[in-house]
Amino acid sequence: ALIFDRFAPQTPPSKPALILGVLGVPRVSWLPAPQELVQKPAITFWSTSHPIMQHVPGGELSIESANRIDSQSFAVVAGSKETPLIMVSDKPRRVMLTFDLSSSNFPLKSGFPIFMENVLAWFNREQVALNHSPGIVELALPDAQVRDGDGKSIPSDRQLGKTVFSANEPGLYSAAQDDNFVHIAVNLANPDLSNINRSIFTSTATVPRRSAWFHRELWFYMLLSAVVLLGIEWFTYQRGITL
């Protein structure tokens, strides 16, 4: 894998590449051309469905400026209303940030090492199945054909360079776009359903509760007896009664 920081060669690399910032990148044919700057872009889209974005929080990310850019053949996994911020390409595998790391707080966030690990792992191994709960699923693949485990086609829509479909039933889904292929494992997020130790035979017998009153240490009962005797002695003294 290759990492280009505000630089890109004229010849497209044959290996997976991470391009960090396009402010100082000269125009090359294999990358989208940068346009004007967008000041303080507000993040409106952050997809965790792509492997490079899994477990990466984006809520506290602050960016001073980013280039307005056309995603073209890239899929957008993070972006603002004005421009994409993080884009990916699967064939060949590339990741592109439209902002300079020094103009953001991304390197200072706990999610940045996770992001880098995700990127390098995605560059160097085949994509594993994505985990998702039932509902709306977003994939960083534009115009992908989605099928369920039986091979039945699932209706999908394209939104901001990604494919969106509804997975109402648990199961294994697949999405294909040209030579790109990904599996999506939809699981119920209910711990009771995955509790293999839970028995269907619920016991109705009442378990007798052991009283804690007679399970204290001896000194407790001696002290209690002394308090009771003192109380009796005080009561009889007030009444003028002697024992």
Backbone hydrogen bonds in HBPLUS format (Angstrom, degrees):
<---DONOR---> <-ACCEPTOR-->    atom                        ^
c    i                          cat <-CA-CA->   ^        H-A-AA   ^      H-
h    n   atom  resd res      DA  || num        DHA   H-A  angle D-A-AA Bond
n    s   type  num  typ     dist DA aas  dist angle  dist       angle   num
A0002-LEU N   A0016-PRO O   2.81 MM  14  6.20 156.7  1.86 151.6 159.6     1
A0018-LEU N   A0002-LEU O   2.77 MM  16  6.22 149.5  1.86 148.8 158.8     2
A0004-PHE N   A0018-LEU O   2.77 MM  14  6.10 166.5  1.78 163.5 167.6     3
A0020-LEU N   A0004-PHE O   2.73 MM  16  6.05 169.9  1.74 167.7 171.4     4
A0006-ARG N   A0020-LEU O   2.90 MM  14  5.90 149.5  1.99 146.7 156.8     5
A0017-ALA N   A0093-ARG O   3.27 MM  76  6.91 143.8  2.41 142.8 151.4     6
A0095-VAL N   A0017-ALA O   2.97 MM  78  6.47 154.5  2.04 154.3 161.4     7
A0019-ILE N   A0095-VAL O   2.78 MM  76  6.19 165.3  1.80 163.9 167.8     8
A0097-LEU N   A0019-ILE O   2.87 MM  78  6.19 163.2  1.90 170.6 176.1     9
A0021-GLY N   A0097-LEU O   3.02 MM  76  5.28 133.1  2.25 123.0 136.0    10
A0025-VAL N   A0022-VAL O   3.34 MM   3  4.85 156.3  2.40  91.5  98.3    11
A0031-LEU N   A0028-VAL O   3.43 MM   3  5.78 168.8  2.45 110.6 113.7    12
A0035-GLN N   A0068-ARG O   2.85 MM  33  5.16 144.5  1.97 161.5 170.3    13
A0068-ARG N   A0036-GLU O   2.84 MM  32  5.62 165.7  1.86 162.5 167.0    14
A0038-VAL N   A0066-ALA O   2.68 MM  28  5.27 157.5  1.72 163.1 171.1    15
A0066-ALA N   A0038-VAL O   2.99 MM  28  5.27 148.5  2.09 140.7 150.8    16
A0040-LYS N   A0064-GLU O   2.62 MM  24  4.57 173.1  1.62 131.0 131.5    17
A0044-THR N   A0079-GLY O   2.98 MM  35  6.18 156.7  2.03 142.2 149.4    18
A0045-PHE N   A0079-GLY O   3.08 MM  34  5.16 143.0  2.22 158.2 150.3    19
A0079-GLY N   A0045-PHE O   2.91 MM  34  5.16 153.4  1.98 140.9 143.4    20
A0047-SER N   A0077-VAL O   2.83 MM  30  5.13 170.2  1.84 154.3 157.4    21
A0053-MET N   A0050-HIS O   2.99 MM   3  5.54 153.6  2.06 118.9 127.1    22
A0056-VAL N   A0053-MET O   3.26 MM   3  5.40 152.5  2.34 130.5 124.9    23
A0061-LEU N   A0058-GLY O   3.37 MM   3  5.39 168.4  2.39 107.1 110.0    24
A0105-ASN N   A0062-SER O   3.12 MM  43  5.74 147.0  2.23 154.5 162.6    25
A0064-GLU N   A0103-SER O   2.73 MM  39  5.32 172.5  1.74 175.0 177.2    26
A0067-ASN N   A0098-THR O   3.03 MM  31  5.55 169.2  2.04 150.9 150.6    27
A0074-PHE N   A0071-SER O   2.79 MM   3  5.12 162.2  1.82 139.7 139.9    28
A0075-ALA N   A0088-VAL O   2.74 MM  13  5.25 167.5  1.76 157.3 160.0    29
A0088-VAL N   A0075-ALA O   2.83 MM  13  5.25 155.6  1.89 147.7 155.9    30
A0077-VAL N   A0086-ILE O   2.98 MM   9  5.74 168.0  2.00 153.4 157.2    31
A0078-ALA N   A0086-ILE O   3.32 MM   8  4.97 141.7  2.47 144.3 138.0    32
A0085-LEU N   A0078-ALA O   2.83 MM   7  5.43 164.2  1.85 139.9 138.4    33
A0086-ILE N   A0078-ALA O   3.00 MM   8  4.97 164.2  2.03 135.3 133.6    34
A0080-SER N   A0083-THR O   2.95 MM   3  5.43 177.8  1.95 158.6 158.7    35
A0098-THR N   A0085-LEU O   3.02 MM  13  5.13 160.0  2.06 134.1 140.2    36
A0087-MET N   A0096-MET O   2.85 MM   9  5.15 160.5  1.89 150.1 156.8    37
A0096-MET N   A0087-MET O   2.85 MM   9  5.15 163.9  1.88 145.5 149.5    38
A0089-SER N   A0094-ARG O   2.80 MM   5  4.95 147.0  1.91 147.2 148.6    39
A0094-ARG N   A0089-SER O   2.76 MM   5  4.95 147.7  1.86 137.9 144.2    40
A0103-SER N   A0100-ASP O   2.97 MM   3  5.33 152.2  2.05 109.8 118.6    41
A0104-SER N   A0101-LEU O   3.15 MM   3  5.35 152.4  2.23 115.6 115.0    42
A0108-LEU N   A0105-ASN O   3.03 MM   3  5.37 140.9  2.19 108.6 120.1    43
A0109-LYS N   A0106-PHE O   3.13 MM   3  5.36 162.0  2.16 112.0 117.7    44
A0112-PHE N   A0109-LYS O   3.16 MM   3  5.65 161.1  2.19 112.8 118.3    45
A0115-PHE N   A0111-GLY O   2.84 MM   4  6.07 152.3  1.92 148.6 157.0    46
A0116-MET N   A0112-PHE O   2.94 MM   4  6.26 162.9  1.97 160.0 163.0    47
A0117-GLU N   A0113-PRO O   2.95 MM   4  6.10 158.6  2.00 144.5 150.7    48
A0118-ASN N   A0114-ILE O   2.83 MM   4  6.03 156.8  1.88 149.2 156.0    49
A0119-VAL N   A0115-PHE O   2.91 MM   4  6.18 159.0  1.96 151.4 156.9    50
A0120-LEU N   A0116-MET O   2.99 MM   4  6.20 173.2  2.00 154.4 155.7    51
A0121-ALA N   A0117-GLU O   2.90 MM   4  5.98 155.7  1.95 145.9 153.4    52
A0122-TRP N   A0118-ASN O   2.84 MM   4  5.99 155.6  1.90 147.3 154.2    53
A0123-PHE N   A0119-VAL O   2.90 MM   4  6.15 145.7  2.01 146.6 156.6    54
A0124-ASN N   A0120-LEU O   3.12 MM   4  6.23 140.3  2.29 139.7 149.0    55
A0130-LEU N   A0183-HIS O   2.92 MM  53  6.25 165.7  1.94 145.8 143.2    56
A0185-ALA N   A0130-LEU O   2.62 MM  55  5.83 158.1  1.67 163.9 172.0    57
A0132-HIS N   A0185-ALA O   2.91 MM  53  6.11 147.5  2.02 159.2 155.5    58
A0187-ASN N   A0132-HIS O   2.86 MM  55  6.28 149.1  1.95 157.3 166.1    59
A0135-GLY N   A0167-ALA O   2.80 MM  32  5.16 152.0  1.88 130.3 136.5    60
A0167-ALA N   A0135-GLY O   2.78 MM  32  5.16 170.9  1.79 155.9 152.6    61
A0137-VAL N   A0165-PHE O   2.81 MM  28  5.47 175.2  1.82 173.1 174.8    62
A0165-PHE N   A0137-VAL O   3.05 MM  28  5.47 157.9  2.10 150.8 157.8    63
A0139-LEU N   A0163-THR O   2.82 MM  24  5.11 159.6  1.86 153.2 159.8    64
A0163-THR N   A0139-LEU O   2.90 MM  24  5.11 148.5  2.00 143.2 151.2    65
A0145-GLN N   A0176-ALA O   2.77 MM  31  5.21 165.0  1.79 152.6 151.4    66
A0176-ALA N   A0145-GLN O   2.95 MM  31  5.21 153.7  2.03 135.6 143.2    67
A0154-ILE N   A0146-VAL O   2.77 MM   8  5.32 167.5  1.79 145.1 143.9    68
A0147-ARG N   A0174-SER O   2.86 MM  27  5.37 158.5  1.90 155.8 161.7    69
A0174-SER N   A0147-ARG O   2.89 MM  27  5.37 160.7  1.92 155.4 159.8    70
A0148-ASP N   A0152-LYS O   2.96 MM   4  5.49 151.9  2.04 145.6 152.5    71
A0151-GLY N   A0148-ASP O   2.99 MM   3  5.32 163.3  2.02 114.9 119.0    72
A0157-ASP N   A0164-VAL O   2.80 MM   7  5.17 158.0  1.85 148.8 156.3    73
A0164-VAL N   A0157-ASP O   2.75 MM   7  5.17 165.2  1.77 156.3 160.8    74
A0159-GLN N   A0162-LYS O   2.87 MM   3  5.30 158.7  1.92 147.5 154.6    75
A0162-LYS N   A0159-GLN O   2.96 MM   3  5.30 143.2  2.10 109.7 120.9    76
A0171-GLY N   A0186-VAL O   2.97 MM  15  5.24 151.2  2.06 133.3 140.9    77
A0186-VAL N   A0171-GLY O   2.84 MM  15  5.24 170.6  1.85 167.3 164.2    78
A0173-TYR N   A0184-ILE O   2.79 MM  11  4.95 176.3  1.79 152.5 153.3    79
A0184-ILE N   A0173-TYR O   2.75 MM  11  4.95 161.6  1.78 142.5 143.2    80
A0175-ALA N   A0182-VAL O   2.88 MM   7  5.39 156.1  1.94 158.5 164.9    81
A0182-VAL N   A0175-ALA O   2.97 MM   7  5.39 153.1  2.04 153.4 161.0    82
A0177-GLN N   A0180-ASN O   2.89 MM   3  5.05 159.6  1.93 138.9 144.4    83
A0180-ASN N   A0177-GLN O   2.85 MM   3  5.05 159.9  1.89 133.7 132.4    84
A0193-LEU N   A0190-ASN O   3.05 MM   3  5.59 133.7  2.27 113.2 124.0    85
A0194-SER N   A0191-PRO O   3.24 MM   3  5.20 137.4  2.43  94.4 105.9    86
A0195-ASN N   A0192-ASP O   3.41 MM   3  5.16 165.2  2.43  97.4 101.1    87
A0198-ARG N   A0195-ASN O   3.18 MM   3  5.55 164.4  2.20 110.6 115.4    88
A0215-HIS N   A0212-ALA O   3.35 MM   3  5.19 160.0  2.39 105.9 105.6    89
A0220-PHE N   A0217-GLU O   3.16 MM   3  5.75 142.2  2.31 111.1 120.5    90
A0221-TYR N   A0218-LEU O   3.08 MM   3  5.51 120.5  2.45 108.4 121.3    91
A0222-MET N   A0218-LEU O   3.11 MM   4  6.43 156.5  2.16 154.5 161.9    92
A0223-LEU N   A0219-TRP O   2.97 MM   4  6.06 160.1  2.01 144.5 149.5    93
A0224-LEU N   A0220-PHE O   2.94 MM   4  6.12 153.4  2.01 141.9 150.0    94
A0225-SER N   A0221-TYR O   2.89 MM   4  6.04 153.7  1.96 141.9 148.6    95
A0226-ALA N   A0222-MET O   3.03 MM   4  6.28 155.7  2.09 145.3 151.6    96
A0227-VAL N   A0223-LEU O   3.04 MM   4  6.29 156.9  2.09 147.9 153.7    97
A0228-VAL N   A0224-LEU O   3.01 MM   4  6.26 157.0  2.07 147.3 153.5    98
A0229-LEU N   A0225-SER O   2.94 MM   4  6.19 160.7  1.97 152.0 156.8    99
A0230-LEU N   A0226-ALA O   2.95 MM   4  6.15 158.9  2.00 148.6 154.4   100
A0231-GLY N   A0227-VAL O   2.97 MM   4  6.17 152.0  2.04 143.7 151.7   101
A0232-ILE N   A0228-VAL O   2.98 MM   4  6.30 155.3  2.04 149.1 155.3   102
A0233-GLU N   A0229-LEU O   2.91 MM   4  6.11 163.2  1.93 151.2 155.9   103
A0234-TRP N   A0230-LEU O   2.95 MM   4  6.13 157.4  2.00 147.8 153.4   104
A0235-PHE N   A0231-GLY O   3.02 MM   4  6.19 154.4  2.09 144.0 151.1   105
A0236-THR N   A0232-ILE O   2.95 MM   4  6.21 165.3  1.97 157.6 160.3   106
A0237-TYR N   A0233-GLU O   3.02 MM   4  6.10 148.5  2.12 141.2 150.0   107
A0238-GLN N   A0234-TRP O   3.07 MM   4  6.25 156.5  2.13 145.5 150.7   108
A0239-ARG N   A0235-PHE O   3.21 MM   4  6.46 141.8  2.36 140.5 150.5   109
A0241-ILE N   A0236-THR O   2.76 MM   5  4.84 157.0  1.81 157.1 154.3   110
A0240-GLY N   A0237-TYR O   3.18 MM   3  5.03 151.4  2.27  96.7 105.4   111
